[in-house]
Amino acid sequence: GTAPCTAVLGTTGADRCYNTIATCQARAAFANAPVTLRFAIDTLALPESGIEALPYLTSVNYTPPTISLGKDLGTRSSVTANFMDRPHADTGAGFDKYLSLRAYNDAFERGTFFGKFATRQKYIKGRPFRLIQGYLGQAIADMETRHFIIEDFTGPDRQGNYSITAKDALKLADGDRAQAPALSLGYLSSDITNVATSATLLPTGVGNASYPASGYVSIGGKEVCSFTRSGDVLTLTRAQFNTTAQAHRAEDRAQLCIYYNGDSPADVIYDLLTTYADVPAAYIPLTDWQDEIDNYYNRQITALLADPTSVKDLVAEIIEQVGLAIWWDDQTEIIRLQVLQEATNISYEYNEENILEGSLQIKEQPEKRVSQVWNYYGQINPLKSISDIDNYRSTLATVDAQSQSDYGQAAIKKIYSRWIPELAQVVASRVNALQIGRFVNPPRRISLSIFRTPSGEVPVPQFGQYYRIKGKPIQDASGLESSLVAQVTRINPHADRVDVEL
């Protein structure tokens, strides 16, 4: 803690704390100093390894992420660790600092590890969680480490089972916890007419607490105004963004808007994730993102966000309309961003010499075919539904007639873009061309496995990279064995092998 600690034995609590937030009796003096606890499966090799770990781990279930190419954020990676409760001496870093001063003498005979842990550590959600796998004799620093954030925990039950579930950092963008803009707390103190140029907000002090010096505000969900602010008083410029000036009543909400005006998609996604989803900035290599966008997209996006909307949904819109892949790299603790493009850099070839026998499978995905793209852009009123086609100034349709003739039917994809402004047909055309180019012939899903070896003779595939795949199921028109190029979207590591989807 930080002196002075105002906890008083017998007054603020019947006994001393356990140096955790949940047991602290003087929160103003609490100083957070995290301690790492390491658990391992109880095997004969554990003592020989020299690795200090509590042998309470019983099993680990890891679900890898799946990259969604040009569609959305894909599926999140997650890990569930299951433990068996046992007695513990309560000594060492992270345990009972005041054990020698307790009324009892032997903590080993008083309760169990996870029984006490569940009471002392109620607030581990959001804490770092690591899954470490390696070979006997390896140092921890040389092992394969995957990084997550604790999402949930349960137990211990009557049988002594305790479990922790952790997910990757992009889980923070889900709509149940991240909305942009955040819900504003201010509301009108009194009625205003359709020509009033000022309004006062309540509750008192909300202006300095929650609103910037200037910006845009949606009043009652009916009108967008620009404003400058002094204290709780807004000076208004009415009827912005094609909304109509109208009278408003006392207690109408004053929702702060977000305006991205000709910004790089990299900067917009960074702002959505760090400002509104509380994703740590250290997880995002912004300079790399900006370089990727500048090199392979080189266009800006524009939108006014007038009502709280799921950050996950907003980012998914940008992924689709810019043509991106975004994923959490759980080994480097970095969120990766890639602009979808032609495969010009083939990393490696997997063939019958390095693919596990019988593991190469190819699945057709006809439901992903696209022959027409209808792009609605130039949003008129940001307060109306994004799927309201009457709320867009322009529509651009791109049709691949030859594909429709060959397949015998159309496959239509509609895009409703709040991010493409009016008079930006060249941007809309690029979006349509990207969709047609990638999905005019539906992509095939390839799965294969490679044997895991300590020396790594066969390289483990990397997310987002392109590889050449060769095998008997892949043949040319004459029946000769052929090859194709595919992009990695899923990697599932096991102790003896790595399963890959492309």
N, C-alpha and C positions, 0 to 999 in steps of 0.2 A: 504493500500500500504506500500511500503518500502521506507523510506526517502533516498535521496531527490526525491520528485515527480517533474518532469520537465514540467508537464502540466501548460499552461499559459492561463488563461481565456481570450477569444477573439483572441488568437493566434493559439493554438492547437485545439481549438473548440469554438463554439459559446456559449456554456453553460457548466456547470460542468457535470462530468460523473455520472453514476448510480452504480458505484462500480461493474461493470461486465466487462468481457473480451471484449465483443462487443462494449462497450462504453468507454473503457479506452483510454486516450489520452497520456499515458506515460507507454507503455507496459513493459519497463525495470524495472519499479518500482512496477508493479502489483504483489500482494501477494495473492495467491488463498486461501480463507478461506470459504469453502462451508457452506451453510445454508440449513437446511431441511425445505421444504414447505410441509404441510400436507393438503390434501383435503378429504372431506367426502360428502356423499349424504346428501342433505338438508332434514332432517326429524325433527319432534318434539322432538325426543329422543336426538338429537345431543347436544343442550344446556344443557340438564340434565346430559349428560354423563361426563361433566367436561373435555372432550378432546378438545384441541384447534385445530381447523381445519377450513379451508375455505370451505364454503358450495357450491362449484361450481361443484362438481362431479355429473354427471348424470347417468353413467352406466360404468360397467367394464366387459370385455369379457376375460376370462382366458382359455387358451388352454394348457392342461398339456403335459408334455413330454411323449414320448413312448420309452421305452428301447428296443433296438434291440439286442436280445441275440445271440452273436457270429457272428454278421453280419457287423454292422457299428455303427455310433453314434446315430442312431434312429432319431426321430423327436424332434425338439427343443420345449421347453415350451415358451409361449409368453403371454403377457397381453396387451390389449388395453384399455386405460382409456379415456372416453369421458367427456368433460367439457362444461359448458355453461358460456359464457363470461358475466361479470357484472362490474359495476363501483367498484373502490376500493380506499381507502384513501391513499395508498402508504406509510403507516407507519409501523414500526416494523422491526425486523431483516430480512435482505434480500431485503428490499425495499429502498426507496429514502433517503439516508443519508443527502442530502443537500436540503430537501424539504423546510425548512424554508428560504432558500436563493434564491428560484426560483422567477421568475417574476410573476408567478401566485400564487394565495392564496389557492385554493381548488382543490387538485388533484382528489377528488371524482367526480368532474364535468368535468375533463379533460381526455378524453379517457376512455378506459376500461382495466381491469386487463390483459387479454390475448393479447390485442392489444399492450400494452406496453411490456408485457413479451416476445412476439415473436421478438421484436426489440432488447431488452436488452439481451436476453438469446438465442443467435443463436447457441451456442456451447454446448448444453446439451446432444448431442449424446455421449454415453459412460458413462454418469453419473449413479449413483446407483438409482434404482427405487424399491419401496417396495409396495406390496399389503398386507394389513392387514385386517383380518376378525376375528370377535369375537362376543361375546354375550353382551347384554346390562348389564352394571354393572361391566364388566371385565376391569382390567387395561390393557393398551396397551402391557405391558411386558408379559402379560399372553395370549394374543391373538395369532392367527396363522399368522405368517409373512412369506411371500415368497419374494425372492430376485431376481432381474433382472437387466439388463443393458439397458439403453435407446437406441433404435435403430432408431426411426423415430418420427417425429411430424409434424402436419399440422394444419393450421388455424391461427387465427380465420377467419371463412368465414362471409358472410354478415348476416347470421342468428346467429352469435355468437358462432358457434361450434368450439371447439378446441380439438385435440386428441393427445395422446402420445402412441406409441407402444414400448414395451420393450421386450427383449428376454433373454434367459439364457446365461451363460458365454460361453458355447460351440459354440455359434454362431460365436465367434471370430475366430474359426478354419476354417470357410468357405473359399473356394478358391478365392473368390473375394477380400479377405483382408489378407490372410495368406498363404504364400508359403515358402517351405523349399527345398533347400536353398533359401535365398533371392537373388533377381537378382543382380549380381555383376556389378559394374560400370566401371571396368577396361577393357582395350583392348590393343592389341599389338601396340607398337609404330612403328614397321617396320617388314618386312618379316623375317622369320627364316627358316632355312633348317631343314630337318628331323633328323639331328644329332646335332643341336645346343643345348648347355647346359645352355643357359641363354636367358632371354627375358626381355625387359623393357616395363613397363606399362604406359599408358596415361589414363586420364589427370594427369599432374604432381601433386604429393602428394596423389594419390589414394591408393598407397601401404600402407602407414601409416594409412590412414583413413579407409580402407575397408578390408585389408587382414591381417591375422595373420602372425606370424613369420615363420610358416611352416604349411604344409597341402597338400591338393590335389586340382588341378585345371583342369578344362576341357577347352581345347583351341579350339575355333571354333566349338564346339560340335562334334569334330572328334577324339580327343585324350585326355586321362587322364594322367597327369603328377604329380609326387610328387614334392614339391618345398620347398626351404628355401628362405627367403626374407630379403633384405636389402634395405630400402627405396622403390623405385619403381622397383627395379631389382629382378627378380626371378631367382634363380639357380635351374635348372630343372633336374629331372630324368625321362627320356622319357618312353612312351609306358607302362603305368601301367594298371592294371585290364584288361588284355587281349585286350587292344587297340593297334593300330599300329602307330609307329612314322611316321610322315609325315610333309611335309613342310606346313607352315602357312603364311598367308599374313597379312600385316599391317591392323589394325582395326578389326582383328578377336577377338571375345570376349574371355575374360579370366574369366570363371565362377568358383567361389569358390565352392568346393564340401563339402558335409558332410559325414563323415565316422563313422558309428557305428560298432564297432568291438567286438563281443562277449559281448554285453551289456544286462542288464536286460530289458525286455519290459517295466517295470515301469519307468526306467530311460529314455528310449528313448521317450516314450509318454510324460513324464514330460518335457523333453527338447524341443520337437516339440511344445508343447502348450505354454510354458513360453517364449522360445527364439524367436519363429517364429510366434506365434499367439497372443503374448502380453497378455496371460491369467495371471492374478496376481498369484504369487507363493502361496499366502495365501489361494487360493481356492483349493490347491492340498495337501492332507495329504500324502506326499511322503513316509514317513516311513511306514504308513499303506499299501500303494500300494506295496512297496517292500516286506513287510511281506506276503501279499496275494500271490504275485508271487512266493516267495521262498517256501511257504507252499504247494501250489497247482499246480505249473507249473515247477519251478526250472530248467529252460533252458534259454539260451541266444539267441539273434538274431543279425544278421549281415547284413549290407547293405551299399553300397556307393550311395548317392543321388547326381547325377551329374547335374541335371537340376531342376529349380524351379517346384515344384509339390504341389498341394493343400494339406495343412496340414490335412484337413478333410479326404482326400482320403488315405493319408499315415497312419493315425491312424486307419481308417477302415480296411486296409489290416492287421494291427497287431491284431485288434480285432478278425477278422475272423480266422487268422492263429494261434493265441495263444488260442482262445476260451474265450473271455472276454465279459463282459457287462460294459459299462461306461455311466454314466449319471450325470446330474447336480441335486444335492439335493438342491432345491430352498428354503428349510426351514432352512438349516444349512450353506448355502453358501459354499458348498464343492462339488467337483467333485468326485464321487465314482467310484471305480474300483473293479470288482469282477471276479474271475476266475470261469467259468461255471463248475459245478461239480455235483455229485450225491446229491440228496436232503436228507441230513441226519438230519437236524434240522428243524422240522416242528413247526412253530410258534404258530398256532392256528387253530381251525376248524370252518369254516362257514357252517351253515346248515339252515334248515327251521325255526329255532328259532331266528336267527339273520340276515337272508337275507330278504330283502324286498320282499313281495309276488309278484310273477310274473317276478322278475328281473333276475333270473338265466337263462342264455342262453349259449348254447355251439355250436360253429361253427367249422366244419371240415376245414382243410387247406391242401388239397391234393397236391397243387402246391409246398409245402415245403418239400415233400418227397425226400430223397436221397438214392439211392442204390449203386451208384458207385462214388468214388472220384478220380479224376485224378490230381495229384499234380506235377507240374513242378517246380523244384528247382535247385539250383546251377547255378544262373545267370552267364552268360559268360561275356557279355559286358554291363556295366551299361548305356551306351549311346543309346542302342537300345530299342525298344518298350517293355514294360513289358509283353505284350500279344503275343510276337513273340516266338513261341514254339521252333524255331531253336536256340534261345538264351539261352537255358537251357541245362546243362549237363545231368540232370537226370530227370526221371519221375517215380512216384510211383502210381500205381493204386490199390485201395482197393475196393473189390466188395463183397456185401452181396447177394450171389446167392439165398439163401432161400427167401429173401425179394422179389427179382425179380420174382421168381417162384410164390410166393403167390399173388403178385399184377399183374402179367402177363406182366410186361414191366419194362424196365430199367428207372432210373431217375439219370442222370449224372450231377455231379458238377465238374467244372474245377477250379483249384486254380493255379495262377501264382505268385510264391513267390520270391520276391527279398530278403526276410528276412531270408530264410533258405539257408545256404551256401552249397557248394559242400561237398560230403561225410558225409552228415548229414541225412541219411535215417531214423535214429531212431526218429529224430524230425519230419520229414515229415510223418512218420507212426503214430505218436501221433496226428498230425493235422487231418489226414484222419480218424483215429479211433474216434476222437471227433465228427466229422461231421456225420459219420455213426451212432454212438451211439445216437446222439440227434435227427436225422432226418430220420432214417430208417423207423420208423412209424411216419407219419406227426403229429406234435403237434397240439392239439386242442386249440382254443381260447375261453376262458371262460369270460363272463361278468356277473357282479352282482352288487347290490347296498345294502348298509347298512345304517340304520338310524343314523343320527348324533345327539349325545346327549352331553350336557355340562359335565356331569359326566363321560362320556366315558365308560359306562358299556361294550359296544362292541368295542374292540380296532380297530382303523383305520389301515388298512393294510399299510405296508411299502414297498417301491420300492425294488425289488431284493430278497425279502424274500419269503420263501416257506410256503404255507398254505394247509391244507386239506379242500377239498370242497365236501360237501355231499348234495344230493338232488334228486328229482324224475327223472330228465333227466339222471342221472348217475346210471346205473344198471349193475348187473353182467349177465352172460350168462343165468341164470335161471329166471331173471326178478326181483331179489331182489334189493332194493335200496343199492347202493354201494358208494364209495368215490374215490377220486383221489387226487394227490398232484400236485400243480401248483405254478408257480413263477409269482410274480406281475410284470407287465410291464407298467401299466398305472393307475394313480389315478387322478380322477377329483372331487375336492371338491365342493359341493354346500352348500347353507345355511342350508338345511334340511337333506341332505343325502350325501353319498360319492359313486360315481360310480367307479368300479374297473374292470380292465382287467387283466387276468392272462393267 
